[in-house]
């Protein structure tokens, strides 16, 4: 890992601490990961393959250092609601954005 990667991960952690909150993550296999930082975005714009606005969806972003893999059917348990993962919509190797319902 490079110095740049270390710096990016440090900045991401600060962003999650400022904008997010702690939740639990449960895989379909039943593995529970407690105390992960998540950020919810209720109006993320989803686009079709031809770059037309398909709609607005709710997403939850997780750090890949906390959650190594995400699959449809996993759940994110927040104090207000349990969210179900429908699809991974973005993953840059540091942050994974999950479409949730």
Secondary structure, 3 states (H helix, E strand, C coil): CCHHHHHHHHHHHHHHHHHCEEEEEECCCCCEEEEEEEEEEEEEEEECCCCCEEEEEEEEEEECCCCCCCCCCCEEECCCCEEEEEEEEEECCCEEEEEEC
